[in-house]
Amino acid sequence: MTGTYDHLIERLESIGEEIADLGMDRLRASIEGEAETYGNEERQLGKARRAIEKAANELRRI
Protein backbone atom coordinates (compact mmCIF):
# COMPACT_ATOMS: atom_id res chain seq x y z
CA MET A 1 0.00 0.00 0.00
CA THR A 2 2.90 2.34 -0.50
CA GLY A 3 1.67 5.75 -1.56
CA THR A 4 -1.92 5.31 -0.42
CA TYR A 5 -1.73 8.29 1.89
CA ASP A 6 0.95 10.30 0.11
CA HIS A 7 -1.49 13.03 -0.94
CA LEU A 8 -2.67 13.48 2.65
CA ILE A 9 0.88 13.50 3.96
CA GLU A 10 1.84 16.18 1.46
CA ARG A 11 -1.14 18.31 2.46
CA LEU A 12 -0.31 17.93 6.15
CA GLU A 13 3.31 18.87 5.52
CA SER A 14 2.16 21.95 3.62
CA ILE A 15 -0.12 22.95 6.48
CA GLY A 16 2.73 22.40 8.94
CA GLU A 17 4.93 24.73 6.89
CA GLU A 18 2.20 27.38 6.83
CA ILE A 19 1.87 27.17 10.61
CA ALA A 20 5.65 27.45 10.99
CA ASP A 21 5.59 30.56 8.77
CA LEU A 22 2.88 32.08 10.95
CA GLY A 23 5.05 31.40 13.99
CA MET A 24 7.97 33.20 12.35
CA ASP A 25 5.72 36.14 11.49
CA ARG A 26 4.65 36.35 15.14
CA LEU A 27 8.28 36.20 16.23
CA ARG A 28 9.21 39.06 13.90
CA ALA A 29 6.26 41.10 15.15
CA SER A 30 7.32 40.46 18.72
CA ILE A 31 10.89 41.52 18.03
CA GLU A 32 9.66 44.67 16.33
CA GLY A 33 7.39 45.39 19.29
CA GLU A 34 4.17 44.98 17.36
CA ALA A 35 2.77 41.99 19.26
CA GLU A 36 2.18 41.90 22.98
CA THR A 37 0.75 38.39 23.23
CA TYR A 38 3.36 36.63 21.13
CA GLY A 39 4.45 34.07 23.74
CA ASN A 40 1.09 32.38 24.18
CA GLU A 41 0.20 32.51 20.50
CA GLU A 42 3.59 31.13 19.45
CA ARG A 43 3.24 28.23 21.90
CA GLN A 44 -0.19 27.39 20.50
CA LEU A 45 1.10 27.53 16.93
CA GLY A 46 4.00 25.27 17.91
CA LYS A 47 1.63 22.75 19.45
CA ALA A 48 -0.54 22.80 16.34
CA ARG A 49 2.50 22.31 14.07
CA ARG A 50 3.73 19.37 16.15
CA ALA A 51 0.27 17.77 16.03
CA ILE A 52 0.23 18.10 12.24
CA GLU A 53 3.70 16.56 12.01
CA LYS A 54 2.60 13.71 14.28
CA ALA A 55 -0.41 13.04 12.06
CA ALA A 56 1.79 12.93 8.94
CA ASN A 57 4.21 10.55 10.68
CA GLU A 58 1.35 8.26 11.73
CA LEU A 59 0.13 8.08 8.12
CA ARG A 60 3.63 7.14 6.97
CA ARG A 61 3.51 4.11 9.28
CA ILE A 62 0.33 2.69 7.75
mmJSON file of the N, C-alpha and C atoms, coordinates in Angstrom:
{"data_MODEL":{"atom_site":{
"group_PDB":["ATOM","ATOM","ATOM","ATOM","ATOM","ATOM","ATOM","ATOM","ATOM","ATOM","ATOM","ATOM","ATOM","ATOM","ATOM","ATOM","ATOM","ATOM","ATOM","ATOM","ATOM","ATOM","ATOM","ATOM","ATOM","ATOM","ATOM","ATOM","ATOM","ATOM","ATOM","ATOM","ATOM","ATOM","ATOM","ATOM","ATOM","ATOM","ATOM","ATOM","ATOM","ATOM","ATOM","ATOM","ATOM","ATOM","ATOM","ATOM","ATOM","ATOM","ATOM","ATOM","ATOM","ATOM","ATOM","ATOM","ATOM","ATOM","ATOM","ATOM","ATOM","ATOM","ATOM","ATOM","ATOM","ATOM","ATOM","ATOM","ATOM","ATOM","ATOM","ATOM","ATOM","ATOM","ATOM","ATOM","ATOM","ATOM","ATOM","ATOM","ATOM","ATOM","ATOM","ATOM","ATOM","ATOM","ATOM","ATOM","ATOM","ATOM","ATOM","ATOM","ATOM","ATOM","ATOM","ATOM","ATOM","ATOM","ATOM","ATOM","ATOM","ATOM","ATOM","ATOM","ATOM","ATOM","ATOM","ATOM","ATOM","ATOM","ATOM","ATOM","ATOM","ATOM","ATOM","ATOM","ATOM","ATOM","ATOM","ATOM","ATOM","ATOM","ATOM","ATOM","ATOM","ATOM","ATOM","ATOM","ATOM","ATOM","ATOM","ATOM","ATOM","ATOM","ATOM","ATOM","ATOM","ATOM","ATOM","ATOM","ATOM","ATOM","ATOM","ATOM","ATOM","ATOM","ATOM","ATOM","ATOM","ATOM","ATOM","ATOM","ATOM","ATOM","ATOM","ATOM","ATOM","ATOM","ATOM","ATOM","ATOM","ATOM","ATOM","ATOM","ATOM","ATOM","ATOM","ATOM","ATOM","ATOM","ATOM","ATOM","ATOM","ATOM","ATOM","ATOM","ATOM","ATOM","ATOM","ATOM","ATOM","ATOM","ATOM","ATOM","ATOM","ATOM"],
"id":[1,2,3,4,5,6,7,8,9,10,11,12,13,14,15,16,17,18,19,20,21,22,23,24,25,26,27,28,29,30,31,32,33,34,35,36,37,38,39,40,41,42,43,44,45,46,47,48,49,50,51,52,53,54,55,56,57,58,59,60,61,62,63,64,65,66,67,68,69,70,71,72,73,74,75,76,77,78,79,80,81,82,83,84,85,86,87,88,89,90,91,92,93,94,95,96,97,98,99,100,101,102,103,104,105,106,107,108,109,110,111,112,113,114,115,116,117,118,119,120,121,122,123,124,125,126,127,128,129,130,131,132,133,134,135,136,137,138,139,140,141,142,143,144,145,146,147,148,149,150,151,152,153,154,155,156,157,158,159,160,161,162,163,164,165,166,167,168,169,170,171,172,173,174,175,176,177,178,179,180,181,182,183,184,185,186],
"type_symbol":["N","C","C","N","C","C","N","C","C","N","C","C","N","C","C","N","C","C","N","C","C","N","C","C","N","C","C","N","C","C","N","C","C","N","C","C","N","C","C","N","C","C","N","C","C","N","C","C","N","C","C","N","C","C","N","C","C","N","C","C","N","C","C","N","C","C","N","C","C","N","C","C","N","C","C","N","C","C","N","C","C","N","C","C","N","C","C","N","C","C","N","C","C","N","C","C","N","C","C","N","C","C","N","C","C","N","C","C","N","C","C","N","C","C","N","C","C","N","C","C","N","C","C","N","C","C","N","C","C","N","C","C","N","C","C","N","C","C","N","C","C","N","C","C","N","C","C","N","C","C","N","C","C","N","C","C","N","C","C","N","C","C","N","C","C","N","C","C","N","C","C","N","C","C","N","C","C","N","C","C","N","C","C","N","C","C"],
"label_atom_id":["N","CA","C","N","CA","C","N","CA","C","N","CA","C","N","CA","C","N","CA","C","N","CA","C","N","CA","C","N","CA","C","N","CA","C","N","CA","C","N","CA","C","N","CA","C","N","CA","C","N","CA","C","N","CA","C","N","CA","C","N","CA","C","N","CA","C","N","CA","C","N","CA","C","N","CA","C","N","CA","C","N","CA","C","N","CA","C","N","CA","C","N","CA","C","N","CA","C","N","CA","C","N","CA","C","N","CA","C","N","CA","C","N","CA","C","N","CA","C","N","CA","C","N","CA","C","N","CA","C","N","CA","C","N","CA","C","N","CA","C","N","CA","C","N","CA","C","N","CA","C","N","CA","C","N","CA","C","N","CA","C","N","CA","C","N","CA","C","N","CA","C","N","CA","C","N","CA","C","N","CA","C","N","CA","C","N","CA","C","N","CA","C","N","CA","C","N","CA","C","N","CA","C","N","CA","C","N","CA","C","N","CA","C","N","CA","C"],
"label_alt_id":[null,null,null,null,null,null,null,null,null,null,null,null,null,null,null,null,null,null,null,null,null,null,null,null,null,null,null,null,null,null,null,null,null,null,null,null,null,null,null,null,null,null,null,null,null,null,null,null,null,null,null,null,null,null,null,null,null,null,null,null,null,null,null,null,null,null,null,null,null,null,null,null,null,null,null,null,null,null,null,null,null,null,null,null,null,null,null,null,null,null,null,null,null,null,null,null,null,null,null,null,null,null,null,null,null,null,null,null,null,null,null,null,null,null,null,null,null,null,null,null,null,null,null,null,null,null,null,null,null,null,null,null,null,null,null,null,null,null,null,null,null,null,null,null,null,null,null,null,null,null,null,null,null,null,null,null,null,null,null,null,null,null,null,null,null,null,null,null,null,null,null,null,null,null,null,null,null,null,null,null,null,null,null,null,null,null],
"label_comp_id":["MET","MET","MET","THR","THR","THR","GLY","GLY","GLY","THR","THR","THR","TYR","TYR","TYR","ASP","ASP","ASP","HIS","HIS","HIS","LEU","LEU","LEU","ILE","ILE","ILE","GLU","GLU","GLU","ARG","ARG","ARG","LEU","LEU","LEU","GLU","GLU","GLU","SER","SER","SER","ILE","ILE","ILE","GLY","GLY","GLY","GLU","GLU","GLU","GLU","GLU","GLU","ILE","ILE","ILE","ALA","ALA","ALA","ASP","ASP","ASP","LEU","LEU","LEU","GLY","GLY","GLY","MET","MET","MET","ASP","ASP","ASP","ARG","ARG","ARG","LEU","LEU","LEU","ARG","ARG","ARG","ALA","ALA","ALA","SER","SER","SER","ILE","ILE","ILE","GLU","GLU","GLU","GLY","GLY","GLY","GLU","GLU","GLU","ALA","ALA","ALA","GLU","GLU","GLU","THR","THR","THR","TYR","TYR","TYR","GLY","GLY","GLY","ASN","ASN","ASN","GLU","GLU","GLU","GLU","GLU","GLU","ARG","ARG","ARG","GLN","GLN","GLN","LEU","LEU","LEU","GLY","GLY","GLY","LYS","LYS","LYS","ALA","ALA","ALA","ARG","ARG","ARG","ARG","ARG","ARG","ALA","ALA","ALA","ILE","ILE","ILE","GLU","GLU","GLU","LYS","LYS","LYS","ALA","ALA","ALA","ALA","ALA","ALA","ASN","ASN","ASN","GLU","GLU","GLU","LEU","LEU","LEU","ARG","ARG","ARG","ARG","ARG","ARG","ILE","ILE","ILE"],
"label_asym_id":["A","A","A","A","A","A","A","A","A","A","A","A","A","A","A","A","A","A","A","A","A","A","A","A","A","A","A","A","A","A","A","A","A","A","A","A","A","A","A","A","A","A","A","A","A","A","A","A","A","A","A","A","A","A","A","A","A","A","A","A","A","A","A","A","A","A","A","A","A","A","A","A","A","A","A","A","A","A","A","A","A","A","A","A","A","A","A","A","A","A","A","A","A","A","A","A","A","A","A","A","A","A","A","A","A","A","A","A","A","A","A","A","A","A","A","A","A","A","A","A","A","A","A","A","A","A","A","A","A","A","A","A","A","A","A","A","A","A","A","A","A","A","A","A","A","A","A","A","A","A","A","A","A","A","A","A","A","A","A","A","A","A","A","A","A","A","A","A","A","A","A","A","A","A","A","A","A","A","A","A","A","A","A","A","A","A"],
"label_entity_id":["1","1","1","1","1","1","1","1","1","1","1","1","1","1","1","1","1","1","1","1","1","1","1","1","1","1","1","1","1","1","1","1","1","1","1","1","1","1","1","1","1","1","1","1","1","1","1","1","1","1","1","1","1","1","1","1","1","1","1","1","1","1","1","1","1","1","1","1","1","1","1","1","1","1","1","1","1","1","1","1","1","1","1","1","1","1","1","1","1","1","1","1","1","1","1","1","1","1","1","1","1","1","1","1","1","1","1","1","1","1","1","1","1","1","1","1","1","1","1","1","1","1","1","1","1","1","1","1","1","1","1","1","1","1","1","1","1","1","1","1","1","1","1","1","1","1","1","1","1","1","1","1","1","1","1","1","1","1","1","1","1","1","1","1","1","1","1","1","1","1","1","1","1","1","1","1","1","1","1","1","1","1","1","1","1","1"],
"label_seq_id":[1,1,1,2,2,2,3,3,3,4,4,4,5,5,5,6,6,6,7,7,7,8,8,8,9,9,9,10,10,10,11,11,11,12,12,12,13,13,13,14,14,14,15,15,15,16,16,16,17,17,17,18,18,18,19,19,19,20,20,20,21,21,21,22,22,22,23,23,23,24,24,24,25,25,25,26,26,26,27,27,27,28,28,28,29,29,29,30,30,30,31,31,31,32,32,32,33,33,33,34,34,34,35,35,35,36,36,36,37,37,37,38,38,38,39,39,39,40,40,40,41,41,41,42,42,42,43,43,43,44,44,44,45,45,45,46,46,46,47,47,47,48,48,48,49,49,49,50,50,50,51,51,51,52,52,52,53,53,53,54,54,54,55,55,55,56,56,56,57,57,57,58,58,58,59,59,59,60,60,60,61,61,61,62,62,62],
"pdbx_PDB_ins_code":[null,null,null,null,null,null,null,null,null,null,null,null,null,null,null,null,null,null,null,null,null,null,null,null,null,null,null,null,null,null,null,null,null,null,null,null,null,null,null,null,null,null,null,null,null,null,null,null,null,null,null,null,null,null,null,null,null,null,null,null,null,null,null,null,null,null,null,null,null,null,null,null,null,null,null,null,null,null,null,null,null,null,null,null,null,null,null,null,null,null,null,null,null,null,null,null,null,null,null,null,null,null,null,null,null,null,null,null,null,null,null,null,null,null,null,null,null,null,null,null,null,null,null,null,null,null,null,null,null,null,null,null,null,null,null,null,null,null,null,null,null,null,null,null,null,null,null,null,null,null,null,null,null,null,null,null,null,null,null,null,null,null,null,null,null,null,null,null,null,null,null,null,null,null,null,null,null,null,null,null,null,null,null,null,null,null],
"Cartn_x":[0.8,0.0,0.843,2.041,2.904,2.255,2.199,1.672,0.196,-0.491,-1.924,-2.258,-1.439,-1.726,-0.792,-0.032,0.946,0.314,-0.853,-1.485,-1.87,-2.325,-2.669,-1.417,-0.372,0.884,1.422,1.376,1.84,1.021,-0.286,-1.14,-0.83,-0.642,-0.31,1.032,2.012,3.312,3.199,2.374,2.161,1.511,0.532,-0.125,0.871,1.707,2.733,3.679,4.051,4.929,4.235,2.949,2.199,2.139,1.915,1.869,3.235,4.301,5.655,5.903,5.44,5.586,4.833,3.64,2.878,3.644,4.251,5.05,6.204,6.856,7.971,7.464,6.302,5.718,5.444,4.935,4.646,5.935,6.983,8.276,8.816,8.753,9.207,8.421,7.105,6.261,6.624,6.938,7.322,8.633,9.583,10.891,10.759,9.868,9.657,8.711,8.237,7.387,5.947,5.518,4.167,3.179,3.66,2.77,3.052,2.021,2.184,1.907,1.14,0.753,1.474,2.629,3.357,3.596,4.043,4.446,3.375,2.184,1.093,0.695,0.587,0.201,1.249,2.52,3.593,3.569,3.316,3.236,2.091,0.957,-0.185,0.103,0.746,1.105,2.102,3.034,4.0,3.327,2.369,1.633,0.851,0.231,-0.54,0.385,1.548,2.501,2.97,3.282,3.731,2.633,1.384,0.269,0.118,0.297,0.227,1.361,2.562,3.702,3.473,2.886,2.6,1.592,0.576,-0.409,0.236,1.101,1.793,2.663,3.354,4.206,3.374,2.216,1.351,0.881,0.558,0.133,1.268,2.484,3.627,3.783,3.351,3.51,2.469,1.41,0.33,0.763],
"Cartn_y":[-1.202,0.0,1.266,1.173,2.343,3.426,4.627,5.746,6.009,5.144,5.314,6.652,7.073,8.293,9.444,9.272,10.305,11.68,11.734,13.033,13.707,12.914,13.485,13.938,13.144,13.495,14.802,14.945,16.183,17.383,17.21,18.312,18.677,17.67,17.934,18.647,18.209,18.871,20.323,20.578,21.949,22.802,22.24,22.947,23.213,22.222,22.405,23.539,23.641,24.734,26.087,26.13,27.376,27.813,26.857,27.167,27.655,27.017,27.454,28.884,29.192,30.555,31.565,31.187,32.077,32.322,31.266,31.405,32.365,32.277,33.198,34.635,34.797,36.137,36.722,35.883,36.35,36.708,35.918,36.196,37.536,37.77,39.056,40.216,40.055,41.102,41.372,40.313,40.464,41.221,40.868,41.524,43.002,43.289,44.673,45.429,44.753,45.395,45.571,44.834,44.975,43.999,42.999,41.988,41.845,42.01,41.902,40.489,39.716,38.387,37.284,37.581,36.627,35.293,35.294,34.068,32.999,33.343,32.376,31.921,32.853,32.508,31.613,31.925,31.125,29.71,29.566,28.232,27.428,28.079,27.387,26.986,27.865,27.533,26.374,26.371,25.274,23.951,23.965,22.746,22.253,23.176,22.799,22.195,22.82,22.313,20.917,20.703,19.372,18.326,18.705,17.774,17.396,18.367,18.104,17.161,17.42,16.556,15.138,15.02,13.715,12.964,13.666,13.043,12.535,13.348,12.93,11.706,11.682,10.548,9.28,9.425,8.262,7.688,8.561,8.084,7.376,7.805,7.141,5.698,5.438,4.111,3.109,3.591,2.689,1.952],
"Cartn_z":[0.0,0.0,0.0,-0.441,-0.496,-1.34,-0.807,-1.558,-1.347,-0.621,-0.425,0.227,1.154,1.895,1.539,0.479,0.106,-0.076,-0.709,-0.94,0.374,1.338,2.651,3.389,3.299,3.958,3.396,2.08,1.455,1.911,2.003,2.463,3.912,4.753,6.148,6.27,5.489,5.518,5.088,4.092,3.623,4.712,5.381,6.48,7.598,7.917,8.94,8.599,7.325,6.887,7.025,6.689,6.83,8.293,9.171,10.607,11.083,10.622,10.99,10.505,9.293,8.767,9.63,10.06,10.949,12.25,12.775,13.985,13.791,12.646,12.354,12.213,11.594,11.487,12.866,13.767,15.135,15.852,15.62,16.233,15.748,14.435,13.895,14.489,14.584,15.145,16.601,17.329,18.725,18.847,18.001,18.03,17.691,16.751,16.328,17.27,18.3,19.291,18.868,17.858,17.359,18.007,18.683,19.261,20.744,21.528,22.982,23.496,22.762,23.225,22.461,21.966,21.129,21.829,23.054,23.739,23.73,24.13,24.181,22.779,21.865,20.499,19.84,20.037,19.452,20.003,21.294,21.903,21.288,21.095,20.503,19.055,18.304,16.931,16.897,17.828,17.911,18.209,19.13,19.455,18.243,17.526,16.337,15.273,15.06,14.072,14.441,15.715,16.146,15.974,16.214,16.03,14.561,13.677,12.236,11.832,12.328,12.013,12.535,13.708,14.277,13.405,12.927,12.061,10.769,10.168,8.938,9.212,10.341,10.678,10.897,11.517,11.73,10.398,9.442,8.122,7.395,7.61,6.975,7.475,8.682,9.284,8.809,8.183,7.753,6.499],
"occupancy":[1.0,1.0,1.0,1.0,1.0,1.0,1.0,1.0,1.0,1.0,1.0,1.0,1.0,1.0,1.0,1.0,1.0,1.0,1.0,1.0,1.0,1.0,1.0,1.0,1.0,1.0,1.0,1.0,1.0,1.0,1.0,1.0,1.0,1.0,1.0,1.0,1.0,1.0,1.0,1.0,1.0,1.0,1.0,1.0,1.0,1.0,1.0,1.0,1.0,1.0,1.0,1.0,1.0,1.0,1.0,1.0,1.0,1.0,1.0,1.0,1.0,1.0,1.0,1.0,1.0,1.0,1.0,1.0,1.0,1.0,1.0,1.0,1.0,1.0,1.0,1.0,1.0,1.0,1.0,1.0,1.0,1.0,1.0,1.0,1.0,1.0,1.0,1.0,1.0,1.0,1.0,1.0,1.0,1.0,1.0,1.0,1.0,1.0,1.0,1.0,1.0,1.0,1.0,1.0,1.0,1.0,1.0,1.0,1.0,1.0,1.0,1.0,1.0,1.0,1.0,1.0,1.0,1.0,1.0,1.0,1.0,1.0,1.0,1.0,1.0,1.0,1.0,1.0,1.0,1.0,1.0,1.0,1.0,1.0,1.0,1.0,1.0,1.0,1.0,1.0,1.0,1.0,1.0,1.0,1.0,1.0,1.0,1.0,1.0,1.0,1.0,1.0,1.0,1.0,1.0,1.0,1.0,1.0,1.0,1.0,1.0,1.0,1.0,1.0,1.0,1.0,1.0,1.0,1.0,1.0,1.0,1.0,1.0,1.0,1.0,1.0,1.0,1.0,1.0,1.0,1.0,1.0,1.0,1.0,1.0,1.0],
"B_iso_or_equiv":[0.0,0.0,0.0,0.0,0.0,0.0,0.0,0.0,0.0,0.0,0.0,0.0,0.0,0.0,0.0,0.0,0.0,0.0,0.0,0.0,0.0,0.0,0.0,0.0,0.0,0.0,0.0,0.0,0.0,0.0,0.0,0.0,0.0,0.0,0.0,0.0,0.0,0.0,0.0,0.0,0.0,0.0,0.0,0.0,0.0,0.0,0.0,0.0,0.0,0.0,0.0,0.0,0.0,0.0,0.0,0.0,0.0,0.0,0.0,0.0,0.0,0.0,0.0,0.0,0.0,0.0,0.0,0.0,0.0,0.0,0.0,0.0,0.0,0.0,0.0,0.0,0.0,0.0,0.0,0.0,0.0,0.0,0.0,0.0,0.0,0.0,0.0,0.0,0.0,0.0,0.0,0.0,0.0,0.0,0.0,0.0,0.0,0.0,0.0,0.0,0.0,0.0,0.0,0.0,0.0,0.0,0.0,0.0,0.0,0.0,0.0,0.0,0.0,0.0,0.0,0.0,0.0,0.0,0.0,0.0,0.0,0.0,0.0,0.0,0.0,0.0,0.0,0.0,0.0,0.0,0.0,0.0,0.0,0.0,0.0,0.0,0.0,0.0,0.0,0.0,0.0,0.0,0.0,0.0,0.0,0.0,0.0,0.0,0.0,0.0,0.0,0.0,0.0,0.0,0.0,0.0,0.0,0.0,0.0,0.0,0.0,0.0,0.0,0.0,0.0,0.0,0.0,0.0,0.0,0.0,0.0,0.0,0.0,0.0,0.0,0.0,0.0,0.0,0.0,0.0,0.0,0.0,0.0,0.0,0.0,0.0],
"pdbx_formal_charge":[null,null,null,null,null,null,null,null,null,null,null,null,null,null,null,null,null,null,null,null,null,null,null,null,null,null,null,null,null,null,null,null,null,null,null,null,null,null,null,null,null,null,null,null,null,null,null,null,null,null,null,null,null,null,null,null,null,null,null,null,null,null,null,null,null,null,null,null,null,null,null,null,null,null,null,null,null,null,null,null,null,null,null,null,null,null,null,null,null,null,null,null,null,null,null,null,null,null,null,null,null,null,null,null,null,null,null,null,null,null,null,null,null,null,null,null,null,null,null,null,null,null,null,null,null,null,null,null,null,null,null,null,null,null,null,null,null,null,null,null,null,null,null,null,null,null,null,null,null,null,null,null,null,null,null,null,null,null,null,null,null,null,null,null,null,null,null,null,null,null,null,null,null,null,null,null,null,null,null,null,null,null,null,null,null,null],
"auth_seq_id":[1,1,1,2,2,2,3,3,3,4,4,4,5,5,5,6,6,6,7,7,7,8,8,8,9,9,9,10,10,10,11,11,11,12,12,12,13,13,13,14,14,14,15,15,15,16,16,16,17,17,17,18,18,18,19,19,19,20,20,20,21,21,21,22,22,22,23,23,23,24,24,24,25,25,25,26,26,26,27,27,27,28,28,28,29,29,29,30,30,30,31,31,31,32,32,32,33,33,33,34,34,34,35,35,35,36,36,36,37,37,37,38,38,38,39,39,39,40,40,40,41,41,41,42,42,42,43,43,43,44,44,44,45,45,45,46,46,46,47,47,47,48,48,48,49,49,49,50,50,50,51,51,51,52,52,52,53,53,53,54,54,54,55,55,55,56,56,56,57,57,57,58,58,58,59,59,59,60,60,60,61,61,61,62,62,62],
"auth_comp_id":["MET","MET","MET","THR","THR","THR","GLY","GLY","GLY","THR","THR","THR","TYR","TYR","TYR","ASP","ASP","ASP","HIS","HIS","HIS","LEU","LEU","LEU","ILE","ILE","ILE","GLU","GLU","GLU","ARG","ARG","ARG","LEU","LEU","LEU","GLU","GLU","GLU","SER","SER","SER","ILE","ILE","ILE","GLY","GLY","GLY","GLU","GLU","GLU","GLU","GLU","GLU","ILE","ILE","ILE","ALA","ALA","ALA","ASP","ASP","ASP","LEU","LEU","LEU","GLY","GLY","GLY","MET","MET","MET","ASP","ASP","ASP","ARG","ARG","ARG","LEU","LEU","LEU","ARG","ARG","ARG","ALA","ALA","ALA","SER","SER","SER","ILE","ILE","ILE","GLU","GLU","GLU","GLY","GLY","GLY","GLU","GLU","GLU","ALA","ALA","ALA","GLU","GLU","GLU","THR","THR","THR","TYR","TYR","TYR","GLY","GLY","GLY","ASN","ASN","ASN","GLU","GLU","GLU","GLU","GLU","GLU","ARG","ARG","ARG","GLN","GLN","GLN","LEU","LEU","LEU","GLY","GLY","GLY","LYS","LYS","LYS","ALA","ALA","ALA","ARG","ARG","ARG","ARG","ARG","ARG","ALA","ALA","ALA","ILE","ILE","ILE","GLU","GLU","GLU","LYS","LYS","LYS","ALA","ALA","ALA","ALA","ALA","ALA","ASN","ASN","ASN","GLU","GLU","GLU","LEU","LEU","LEU","ARG","ARG","ARG","ARG","ARG","ARG","ILE","ILE","ILE"],
"auth_asym_id":["A","A","A","A","A","A","A","A","A","A","A","A","A","A","A","A","A","A","A","A","A","A","A","A","A","A","A","A","A","A","A","A","A","A","A","A","A","A","A","A","A","A","A","A","A","A","A","A","A","A","A","A","A","A","A","A","A","A","A","A","A","A","A","A","A","A","A","A","A","A","A","A","A","A","A","A","A","A","A","A","A","A","A","A","A","A","A","A","A","A","A","A","A","A","A","A","A","A","A","A","A","A","A","A","A","A","A","A","A","A","A","A","A","A","A","A","A","A","A","A","A","A","A","A","A","A","A","A","A","A","A","A","A","A","A","A","A","A","A","A","A","A","A","A","A","A","A","A","A","A","A","A","A","A","A","A","A","A","A","A","A","A","A","A","A","A","A","A","A","A","A","A","A","A","A","A","A","A","A","A","A","A","A","A","A","A"],
"auth_atom_id":["N","CA","C","N","CA","C","N","CA","C","N","CA","C","N","CA","C","N","CA","C","N","CA","C","N","CA","C","N","CA","C","N","CA","C","N","CA","C","N","CA","C","N","CA","C","N","CA","C","N","CA","C","N","CA","C","N","CA","C","N","CA","C","N","CA","C","N","CA","C","N","CA","C","N","CA","C","N","CA","C","N","CA","C","N","CA","C","N","CA","C","N","CA","C","N","CA","C","N","CA","C","N","CA","C","N","CA","C","N","CA","C","N","CA","C","N","CA","C","N","CA","C","N","CA","C","N","CA","C","N","CA","C","N","CA","C","N","CA","C","N","CA","C","N","CA","C","N","CA","C","N","CA","C","N","CA","C","N","CA","C","N","CA","C","N","CA","C","N","CA","C","N","CA","C","N","CA","C","N","CA","C","N","CA","C","N","CA","C","N","CA","C","N","CA","C","N","CA","C","N","CA","C","N","CA","C","N","CA","C","N","CA","C","N","CA","C"],
"pdbx_PDB_model_num":[1,1,1,1,1,1,1,1,1,1,1,1,1,1,1,1,1,1,1,1,1,1,1,1,1,1,1,1,1,1,1,1,1,1,1,1,1,1,1,1,1,1,1,1,1,1,1,1,1,1,1,1,1,1,1,1,1,1,1,1,1,1,1,1,1,1,1,1,1,1,1,1,1,1,1,1,1,1,1,1,1,1,1,1,1,1,1,1,1,1,1,1,1,1,1,1,1,1,1,1,1,1,1,1,1,1,1,1,1,1,1,1,1,1,1,1,1,1,1,1,1,1,1,1,1,1,1,1,1,1,1,1,1,1,1,1,1,1,1,1,1,1,1,1,1,1,1,1,1,1,1,1,1,1,1,1,1,1,1,1,1,1,1,1,1,1,1,1,1,1,1,1,1,1,1,1,1,1,1,1,1,1,1,1,1,1]
}}}
